C-alpha cells in the first residue's frame, strides 16, 4: 500500500531532481518521480536495491511507494522538473520515496566529513559490506552516503543512499569495472585486512534466497518498468547468477591501481581461471527457471 504525499517541503539536490515531501504517515520522504530527468527505471533500481541492502543488514533508509495526487501537483507551483530548455510538471501517480535521514527532528546531517571525523564514524565497517553490495548490483555511480548524529551524540553514523545507478541505471546491464561503485575516499577501506571484514554482509549476499528477491520485486509498481515483466525477471535472474561472483569483483578492485586495502594481511589467492568456486545453490539455477515469475 502506498504512502500518500500531502505536502512538498523543498527541492533536493541531484540529477533525479527529487522533492522532499511529507507523507500521511508523518515521515518526510525524498521522492523521485517517474518522469525524472535520469530514467523511469531508476525508481525500480532505488526500491529494489534499497530493500535488498536492508535484507542483508546494511544501513539504508526505509523506502516506500509514495502516491502524489494530481490535485497536489496542480496546487503546488514548485512541483516541477527542469530539463534545461524546458520545465515539466511532476507526473501524478506512484513514485519512489526514501525517508529523510535524520527526519525533521533536531540533529546534524552531512554528506561530507573531514578525514579525522570520517575515521570515527560509528559503523565505518559497513563500507566493506556496501562495497560487496555495490559490486553485486553493478552500481555505475560512486558510492553515496550521508552522516547523521543526534543532538547529544558525539559520533556520526553512515546511511547509504542513492541506488538509482545500480544495474547501470536505465540500461539494466552489468558492465563491471574495478573502480565502479566505490566510495571516493580510501580511508573508509583502511580497516579491511581480509575477507573476514566483509562479513556478515558478503555471506548474506551469496546465500540470499531467490524467494526473497522475487518477494521484493513483487512490490515494484508495473508503471515503473512500463509493464515489461520479462526484462525485470531477466534482471532478477542475472542478480541471482552474480551472487557467486562478488569475491571476484572485490578482488579486481583490490588489485586495482587505487590500492584500496593497504592493510590486507593475506597473500592473493590462486585465482586460476579468475572464477571462484560456485556455491551449492548454483546447480539449481538454469536458464529460464524463473521465467514468468512476475507475469
C-alpha positions, 0 to 999 in steps of 0.5 A, spaced: 500 500 500 502 506 498 504 512 502 500 518 500 504 525 499 500 531 502 505 536 502 512 538 498 517 541 503 523 543 498 527 541 492 533 536 493 539 536 490 541 531 484 540 529 477 533 525 479 531 532 481 527 529 487 522 533 492 522 532 499 515 531 501 511 529 507 507 523 507 500 521 511 504 517 515 508 523 518 515 521 515 518 526 510 520 522 504 525 524 498 521 522 492 523 521 485 518 521 480 517 517 474 518 522 469 525 524 472 530 527 468 535 520 469 530 514 467 523 511 469 527 505 471 531 508 476 525 508 481 525 500 480 533 500 481 532 505 488 526 500 491 529 494 489 536 495 491 534 499 497 530 493 500 535 488 498 541 492 502 536 492 508 535 484 507 542 483 508 543 488 514 546 494 511 544 501 513 539 504 508 533 508 509 526 505 509 523 506 502 516 506 500 511 507 494 509 514 495 502 516 491 502 524 489 495 526 487 494 530 481 490 535 485 497 536 489 501 537 483 496 542 480 496 546 487 503 546 488 507 551 483 514 548 485 512 541 483 516 541 477 522 538 473 527 542 469 530 539 463 534 545 461 530 548 455 524 546 458 520 545 465 515 539 466 510 538 471 511 532 476 507 526 473 501 524 478 501 517 480 506 512 484 513 514 485 519 512 489 520 515 496 526 514 501 525 517 508 529 523 510 535 521 514 535 524 520 527 526 519 525 533 521 527 532 528 533 536 531 540 533 529 546 534 524 546 531 517 552 531 512 554 528 506 561 530 507 566 529 513 573 531 514 578 525 514 579 525 522 571 525 523 570 520 517 575 515 521 570 515 527 564 514 524 560 509 528 559 503 523 565 505 518 565 497 517 559 497 513 563 500 507 566 493 506 559 490 506 556 496 501 562 495 497 560 487 496 553 490 495 555 495 490 559 490 486 553 485 486 548 490 483 553 493 478 552 500 481 555 505 475 555 511 480 560 512 486 558 510 492 553 515 496 552 516 503 550 521 508 552 522 516 547 523 521 548 524 529 543 526 534 543 532 538 547 529 544 551 524 540 558 525 539 559 520 533 556 520 526 553 514 523 553 512 515 546 511 511 547 509 504 543 512 499 542 513 492 541 506 488 538 509 482 545 507 478 545 500 480 544 495 474 547 501 470 541 505 471 536 505 465 540 500 461 539 494 466 546 491 464 552 489 468 558 492 465 563 491 471 569 495 472 574 495 478 573 502 480 565 502 479 561 503 485 566 505 490 566 510 495 571 516 493 575 516 499 580 510 501 580 511 508 573 508 509 577 501 506 583 502 511 580 497 516 579 491 511 585 486 512 581 480 509 575 477 507 573 476 514 571 484 514 566 483 509 562 479 513 556 478 515 554 482 509 558 478 503 555 471 506 548 474 506 549 476 499 551 469 496 546 465 500 540 470 499 534 466 497 531 467 490 524 467 494 526 473 497 528 477 491 522 475 487 518 477 494 521 484 493 520 485 486 513 483 487 512 490 490 515 494 484 509 498 481 508 495 473 508 503 471 515 503 473 518 498 468 512 500 463 509 493 464 515 489 461 515 483 466 520 479 462 526 484 462 525 485 470 525 477 471 531 477 466 534 482 471 532 478 477 535 472 474 542 475 472 542 478 480 541 471 482 547 468 477 552 474 480 551 472 487 557 467 486 561 472 483 562 478 488 569 475 491 571 476 484 569 483 483 572 485 490 578 482 488 579 486 481 578 492 485 583 490 490 588 489 485 586 495 482 591 501 481 587 505 487 590 500 492 584 500 496 586 495 502 593 497 504 592 493 510 590 486 507 594 481 511 593 475 506 597 473 500 592 473 493 589 467 492 590 462 486 585 465 482 586 460 476 581 461 471 579 468 475 572 464 477 571 462 484 568 456 486 560 456 485 556 455 491 551 449 492 545 453 490 548 454 483 546 447 480 539 449 481 539 455 477 538 454 469 536 458 464 529 460 464 527 457 471 524 463 473 521 465 467 514 468 468 515 469 475 512 476 475 507 475 469 
